[in-house]
Amino acid sequence: MTKIAIIGCGVVGAAIAYELSLFPHLQITVFDAKSPASGSTGAALGVLMGAISHKIKGRAWRLREESIKRYDTLIPELTALTGLHIPFNRQGILMLRFAGDDIERWEKLAHIRRSQDWNLQIWDQTQLQQQCPHIQNERVVGAIYSPQDRQVDPVRLTQALVAGAAKNGVEFHFGVKVENFVYNPANGSSMRRCSSFQVEGAPFEFDWLVIAAGNGSTPLTASLEQPVDIRPVLGQALQLQLDSPLGKKNFQPVITGDDVHLVPLGGGQYWVGATLEFPDAAGEVVEDAHLLAEVKKQAESFCPSLANATVLRTWSGCRPRPHNQSAPVIQKLPSYDNVLLATGHYRNGILLAPATAKTVREMIKPYPRP
């Protein structure tokens, strides 16, 4: 058995654990200092912007395309395996177009998507009003509708991934601290191999180590003398309750405009978010209530009915953003031949989790032992 240790059990770590659990010759153990999805995953809105993004080639598009396709099979697969309900909105994403937007850029993207077998529709104002009469803003001149993009509940998804992986034999240890890494040169080469760490004073040995700890990845990699600079960017959101659903009851896509998302939850409830708050000069990031109020105000500006909603709760979390490096970071840790990084997804952790898991699995092939 090839032993794999995964540090971090947000959606990315959980997705990796589940993907690897499909290979019975792998022995997988996951460690997290907290409970599943208690970090940036728990603060996410789960909006899966694939076809509607302007990424059209290279790794950026490949990861999105692989993930969106995988979600349509992954959700029913997990539901059948675990019996857990995972809220999954298949009604697409609607991006509002405002006066002055570059329509030619959208037309070009729609043409590219057709060539890639993806459906991206450009709506004028009449089409938008027919489908979404609750959108009322004189600046809105139409919309882009992506019926194949999705939205998923990040916490429920992560819980299902953990439950599914556990059914397949993965061991999980929550509320534990990983420390005292042991590493040596690999087979006499200049590369290093990490062979073990300590958990609650006891050694744990492995063949492969996957670091999927989000903002916790920096101190872990520093302990391996190869620090990866991941910095937190805070996002705030709120949950609203209305007396009845907005617009048509049978058409409830995610609506996004000016980088503000309106996510339907059913029963007249909606998530609205999110802010984008960067650290100060000292590296600290603190919630700004004014920014959250502005997000709500902005959502109300294109959907006035939201002004009558009751705020059920507000929450926040820090997204892991790589510094001086493209997001996400999916690669071997420099100087190590058996330590993999799957971190720094910034605002796309939920979106890219399935493709990240697949990439990690392919990097581990052919599962060599030291």
Phi and psi in degrees as a GROMACS rama.xvg file:
@    title "Ramachandran Plot"
@    xaxis  label "Phi"
@    yaxis  label "Psi"
@TYPE xy
-87.6458  124.976  THR-2
-95.1829  126.762  LYS-3
-122.19  129.399  ILE-4
-108.187  132.481  ALA-5
-118.397  126.454  ILE-6
-105.889  118.559  ILE-7
113.75  126.919  GLY-8
-132.204  47.9782  CYS-9
-79.5985  -164.136  GLY-10
-63.2289  -33.3549  VAL-11
-69.967  -49.9624  VAL-12
-61.542  -40.0917  GLY-13
-66.4501  -39.2604  ALA-14
-64.9333  -39.4172  ALA-15
-64.5087  -44.5037  ILE-16
-59.7396  -43.7228  ALA-17
-66.8357  -45.2016  TYR-18
-58.8861  -45.5142  GLU-19
-70.5845  -26.0375  LEU-20
-67.5673  -14.2697  SER-21
-76.4325  -5.06716  LEU-22
-111.811  104.391  PHE-23
-65.9985  -16.1753  PRO-24
-85.5725  4.36479  HIS-25
-104.55  136.243  LEU-26
-107.61  112.561  GLN-27
-115.802  132.804  ILE-28
-131.523  133.292  THR-29
-114.644  137.103  VAL-30
-125.18  140.044  PHE-31
-151.007  138.477  ASP-32
-69.6168  -18.945  ALA-33
-125.4  -164.725  LYS-34
-87.0397  164.371  SER-35
-59.283  139.802  PRO-36
62.6899  26.6011  ALA-37
-91.2385  -5.15245  SER-38
-98.3554  -130.384  GLY-39
-63.9888  -29.243  SER-40
-59.0988  -42.8917  THR-41
-67.5158  -15.8759  GLY-42
-99.3336  -5.21616  ALA-43
-79.1616  161.264  ALA-44
-98.775  -10.9053  LEU-45
71.7009  26.5144  GLY-46
-83.2708  120.848  VAL-47
-103.303  87.3965  LEU-48
-91.2839  94.1617  MET-49
-103.808  -77.1709  GLY-50
-63.9003  -27.8764  ALA-51
-83.3365  -8.0549  ILE-52
-76.3765  161.32  SER-53
-92.4054  11.3436  HIS-54
-78.0303  123.255  LYS-55
-122.869  -10.4253  ILE-56
-156.117  174.793  LYS-57
69.3449  -165.442  GLY-58
-60.2603  -39.1837  ARG-59
-58.6167  -42.2658  ALA-60
-79.6368  -39.1592  TRP-61
-58.6065  -44.9058  ARG-62
-64.0934  -40.883  LEU-63
-64.8852  -47.5403  ARG-64
-62.4411  -45.3402  GLU-65
-61.1724  -40.8207  GLU-66
-68.686  -46.3466  SER-67
-60.5903  -43.477  ILE-68
-63.5151  -42.1426  LYS-69
-66.7185  -34.9806  ARG-70
-59.8498  -37.2023  TYR-71
-66.8542  -20.2549  ASP-72
-102.548  -30.5605  THR-73
-66.5449  -43.2872  LEU-74
-62.1044  -52.1718  ILE-75
-64.0188  -30.9991  PRO-76
-63.9019  -45.9383  GLU-77
-67.8857  -39.0641  LEU-78
-62.1277  -43.978  THR-79
-65.5825  -37.5119  ALA-80
-74.3738  -40.2752  LEU-81
-106.178  -21.8314  THR-82
77.5685  5.78996  GLY-83
-87.659  142.861  LEU-84
-87.2358  127.676  HIS-85
-117.381  105.019  ILE-86
-56.1581  122.664  PRO-87
-141.995  109.494  PHE-88
-88.3077  113.799  ASN-89
-98.5755  12.9329  ARG-90
-91.5507  9.37066  GLN-91
87.6166  -175.904  GLY-92
-124.326  133.756  ILE-93
-114.707  116.629  LEU-94
-104.334  121.741  MET-95
-71.1901  140.932  LEU-96
-103.903  133.309  ARG-97
-109.71  157.841  PHE-98
-54.7147  130.723  ALA-99
96.7452  -10.7778  GLY-100
-63.6184  150.135  ASP-101
-81.4194  94.8339  ASP-102
-67.7236  -31.6343  ILE-103
-63.6153  -33.5495  GLU-104
-65.1212  -40.3711  ARG-105
-69.3363  -38.5267  TRP-106
-63.5238  -39.1992  GLU-107
-64.8247  -42.4996  LYS-108
-65.0671  -41.4982  LEU-109
-60.1583  -39.5073  ALA-110
-64.3426  -43.2398  HIS-111
-63.6967  -42.8143  ILE-112
-63.0623  -38.0834  ARG-113
-60.1506  -40.3858  ARG-114
-67.6765  -20.685  SER-115
-98.8719  8.90629  GLN-116
67.274  36.0542  ASP-117
-120.093  146.386  TRP-118
-101.977  116.751  ASN-119
-130.233  119.879  LEU-120
-108.89  138.682  GLN-121
-104.368  115.792  ILE-122
-102.037  141.164  TRP-123
-87.6556  -177.597  ASP-124
-64.01  -36.8833  GLN-125
-64.0317  -46.0786  THR-126
-61.5514  -40.6847  GLN-127
-62.549  -44.599  LEU-128
-66.526  -33.3394  GLN-129
-65.5729  -39.6899  GLN-130
-90.7172  -32.1209  GLN-131
-135.056  72.9726  CYS-132
-65.7408  -13.7086  PRO-133
-78.5203  -9.75124  HIS-134
-82.3364  113.925  ILE-135
-135.415  96.1385  GLN-136
-157.844  126.83  ASN-137
-67.042  -18.2242  GLU-138
-78.174  -20.5873  ARG-139
-81.5133  120.492  VAL-140
-111.035  -1.19977  VAL-141
162.919  -159.564  GLY-142
-159.403  163.286  ALA-143
-111.665  125.451  ILE-144
-113.226  126.263  TYR-145
-116.701  93.0827  SER-146
-69.4959  -16.5853  PRO-147
-96.0604  -6.91433  GLN-148
-80.0904  164.141  ASP-149
-138.006  175.198  ARG-150
-143.821  139.27  GLN-151
-136.341  149.231  VAL-152
-74.3236  114.05  ASP-153
-63.2981  -40.5786  PRO-154
-70.1628  -46.359  VAL-155
-64.4715  -36.0649  ARG-156
-62.4034  -47.8423  LEU-157
-62.3091  -42.1734  THR-158
-60.6505  -39.7639  GLN-159
-69.2881  -38.634  ALA-160
-61.4105  -42.6122  LEU-161
-64.1591  -46.0468  VAL-162
-62.8408  -41.2917  ALA-163
-66.2495  -43.6492  GLY-164
-63.896  -39.5427  ALA-165
-62.9147  -40.1036  ALA-166
-62.3209  -29.0955  LYS-167
-89.1974  7.51511  ASN-168
104.371  1.29895  GLY-169
-73.8306  138.175  VAL-170
-97.0603  137.693  GLU-171
-121.005  138.288  PHE-172
-129.731  110.952  HIS-173
-108.089  153.109  PHE-174
73.1616  27.0529  GLY-175
-122.408  151.366  VAL-176
-106.865  132.383  LYS-177
-97.6161  130.496  VAL-178
-154.571  175.136  GLU-179
54.8062  61.476  ASN-180
-66.3409  141.516  PHE-181
-112.385  124.543  VAL-182
-144.375  147.592  TYR-183
-143.566  164.468  ASN-184
-57.1  141.611  PRO-185
-89.0652  112.981  ALA-186
52.9629  38.5627  ASN-187
75.5579  5.04074  GLY-188
-91.0625  -179.934  SER-189
-76.3299  -15.114  SER-190
-76.0853  153.338  MET-191
-104.145  158.863  ARG-192
-131.485  126.169  ARG-193
-89.5253  124.615  CYS-194
-108.334  -22.5181  SER-195
-166.488  168.341  SER-196
-145.932  176.584  PHE-197
-108.005  140.426  GLN-198
-128.606  114.262  VAL-199
52.7477  42.1659  GLU-200
84.2782  -6.9156  GLY-201
-107.366  140.844  ALA-202
-74.7439  146.172  PRO-203
-130.632  120.076  PHE-204
-100.227  152.678  GLU-205
-156.371  165.76  PHE-206
-96.653  -35.6273  ASP-207
-131.188  143.918  TRP-208
-122.015  128.021  LEU-209
-114.459  120.944  VAL-210
-100.27  109.447  ILE-211
-128.916  48.5503  ALA-212
-100.477  12.8308  ALA-213
56.9092  -125.567  GLY-214
-66.9891  -16.7214  ASN-215
-82.1195  -1.22107  GLY-216
-71.2059  -30.2388  SER-217
-63.359  -52.1877  THR-218
-65.1373  -31.6189  PRO-219
-65.0158  -46.439  LEU-220
-70.1262  -29.0482  THR-221
-64.236  -35.1233  ALA-222
-65.4497  -22.4482  SER-223
-95.9556  9.90057  LEU-224
63.7598  24.0712  GLU-225
-139.002  66.7199  GLN-226
-64.1521  133.039  PRO-227
-105.36  124.041  VAL-228
-83.1002  100.415  ASP-229
-112.787  127.209  ILE-230
-119.76  143.968  ARG-231
-79.9876  139.382  PRO-232
-126.122  116.844  VAL-233
-79.7789  143.591  LEU-234
-132.658  135.275  GLY-235
-114.307  150.06  GLN-236
-147.331  170.435  ALA-237
-144.134  155.825  LEU-238
-112.588  128.525  GLN-239
-115.378  152.204  LEU-240
-122.897  126.189  GLN-241
-112.938  161.328  LEU-242
-67.3038  -28.673  ASP-243
-150.971  160.069  SER-244
-62.1628  152.342  PRO-245
-76.1286  140.625  LEU-246
64.5449  -140.835  GLY-247
-83.419  131.402  LYS-248
-63.2766  -30.3435  LYS-249
-92.9167  7.10066  ASN-250
-138.669  96.7441  PHE-251
-129.094  68.2532  GLN-252
-77.6278  167.166  PRO-253
-68.5475  134.639  VAL-254
-115.089  131.582  ILE-255
-131.621  139.542  THR-256
-156.893  135.356  GLY-257
52.8804  35.8775  ASP-258
66.5541  22.6261  ASP-259
-113.09  129.239  VAL-260
-102.906  139.37  HIS-261
-118.152  110.311  LEU-262
-111.779  114.898  VAL-263
-74.2055  137.824  PRO-264
-114.477  -9.74092  LEU-265
95.8826  155.207  GLY-266
65.3298  25.1135  GLY-267
77.2425  11.6366  GLY-268
-101.392  146.853  GLN-269
-143.703  144.639  TYR-270
-93.1855  142.849  TRP-271
-130.5  130.851  VAL-272
178.967  178.666  GLY-273
-138.435  163.348  ALA-274
-76.6719  170.225  THR-275
-135.798  98.8377  LEU-276
-123.095  116.724  GLU-277
-93.1761  158.078  PHE-278
-64.3084  155.9  PRO-279
-83.7874  -172.632  ASP-280
-61.7101  -25.6991  ALA-281
-88.7227  1.0084  ALA-282
86.2684  4.94088  GLY-283
-91.2976  145.835  GLU-284
-131.17  124.938  VAL-285
-123.957  139.3  VAL-286
-58.4828  133.391  GLU-287
-111.47  107.782  ASP-288
-61.4494  -30.8008  ALA-289
-64.1388  -39.3545  HIS-290
-65.9649  -39.0353  LEU-291
-66.209  -38.6584  LEU-292
-62.603  -35.9552  ALA-293
-67.8498  -37.7894  GLU-294
-61.7835  -45.0717  VAL-295
-62.4955  -43.3992  LYS-296
-62.3187  -39.628  LYS-297
-66.0397  -41.8168  GLN-298
-62.569  -40.5207  ALA-299
-66.117  -26.6789  GLU-300
-67.7522  -31.7156  SER-301
-102.747  -6.62953  PHE-302
-140.67  82.4222  CYS-303
-57.7752  -25.8865  PRO-304
-62.1459  -21.0471  SER-305
-66.0884  -19.2027  LEU-306
-64.0243  -21.5182  ALA-307
-92.1656  3.49966  ASN-308
-81.2797  153.841  ALA-309
-96.0147  133.387  THR-310
-80.6639  115.507  VAL-311
-83.3254  -38.2004  LEU-312
-166.415  160.162  ARG-313
-127.379  154.258  THR-314
-154.763  169.937  TRP-315
-152.052  165.821  SER-316
-168.379  160.866  GLY-317
-104.448  123.841  CYS-318
-83.1348  145.255  ARG-319
-88.5614  112.984  PRO-320
-113.392  119.562  ARG-321
-65.2156  141.784  PRO-322
-99.4117  126.282  HIS-323
60.3617  33.0122  ASN-324
-157.337  144.703  GLN-325
-69.5275  146.346  SER-326
-94.3136  143.281  ALA-327
-86.1188  170.901  PRO-328
-100.41  103.015  VAL-329
-126.907  97.5551  ILE-330
-169.506  172.873  GLN-331
-72.3524  144.625  LYS-332
-67.3353  127.035  LEU-333
-50.5509  136.851  PRO-334
78.1788  1.04297  SER-335
-120.217  138.692  TYR-336
-98.8829  -3.40016  ASP-337
-136.513  19.7407  ASN-338
-117.333  120.274  VAL-339
-110.582  141.587  LEU-340
-104.229  132.744  LEU-341
-139.054  78.6301  ALA-342
-151.831  179.607  THR-343
65.0407  40.7054  GLY-344
-80.2852  -7.08612  HIS-345
56.4035  -113.271  TYR-346
-96.6737  9.13012  ARG-347
-124.641  25.5478  ASN-348
-63.4252  -44.1542  GLY-349
-67.802  -45.9232  ILE-350
-56.4599  -46.2028  LEU-351
-96.8599  2.90089  LEU-352
-57.3586  -48.0363  ALA-353
-61.5157  -43.6915  PRO-354
-69.071  -33.9165  ALA-355
-61.9773  -44.2381  THR-356
-60.3366  -42.5877  ALA-357
-64.1044  -41.0718  LYS-358
-62.9402  -43.2526  THR-359
-62.3416  -43.5293  VAL-360
-59.7668  -41.0497  ARG-361
-69.8479  -30.101  GLU-362
-71.0232  -28.9543  MET-363
-78.3796  -23.4529  ILE-364
-54.587  144.412  LYS-365
-89.46  36.7558  PRO-366
58.4527  54.5361  TYR-367
-73.1141  149.526  PRO-368
-95.7346  153.994  ARG-369
